[in-house]
Amino acid sequence: MKAINNIALALSITAVAAAPALAAPAASVKPTVILVHGAFADAASWNGVASQLRADGYTVIGAANPLRSVKGDAISVANIVKSVTGPVVLVGHSYGGAVISAAANGQPNVKGLVYVAAFAPEQGETALELSGRYPGGTLGSALAEPVALADGGKDFYIQQDKFHQQFAADLPKAQAELMAVAQRPIAEAALTEAAGAPAWKKLPSYFIYGTGDKNIPAAALGFMAERAKSRKTVAVPGASHVVMTSHPAAVARLIEEAAQAN
């Protein structure tokens, strides 16, 4: 009898040892943040925001927005989204807002959209029309003579001597002058292309912009935020069109709020 009891005890110990350990609760995965720049800027305009997000443990991708057409640029960004495993927060600046509004469509891992001084067009609207719908924008008078393209189109730049006051008035002059040198042109076709169905109608959206924006009037930005039923809208007093460069901490905080939301 004693031998039988010993065998039973041994089998019991063996079974416990062989049983798989209970899995610990999986840590919540932080979304990857994809930053999409707009016209007259490049991915470096996000450096301050990216630095803060990385310090807080987020993976960050600065997309190179082609600035050629809403549809084509959206495909480029959507391809980046598809390459990411796990959730994504899409962030767009200026014209980049029109791009993320299209790029997020059909992408199940996009959990939210953040518009940084950005267009959030309704279907059929164009960036050019939206920027002129409300008074206060002075971009037209700051543009240089268009550069003719081989396909018959045109590229637009901001005149370098007007870049500081027009685009980045709340940055040091020396910094704005270097940004003017490195600015990326946008094709006229991109500004006049009608938007398709916007993803902000289905996804949670957040907005931040400066009240001193001279490219897209604050009234237009506030209108688009309200129309999109923004979960949170931040208007930074006096900030220029490049609010992500001049106020990176405020922009990063809003992005992280979007990333952490349910």
Secondary structure, DSSP 4 states (H G I P E B T S, - for coil): -HHHHHHHHHHHHHHHHHSPPPPPPPPPPPPEEEEE--TT--GGGGHHHHHHHHHTT--EEEE----S-HHHHHHHHHHHHHT--S-EEEEEETHHHHHHHHHTTT-TTEEEEEEES---PPTT--HHHHHHSSTT--HHHHBPPPEE-TTS-EEE-B-HHHHHHHH-TTS-HHHHHHHHHHPPPEEHHHHHPPP-S-GGGTS-EEEEEETT-SSS-HHHHHHHHHHTT-SEEEEETT--TTHHHHSHHHHHHHHHHHHH--
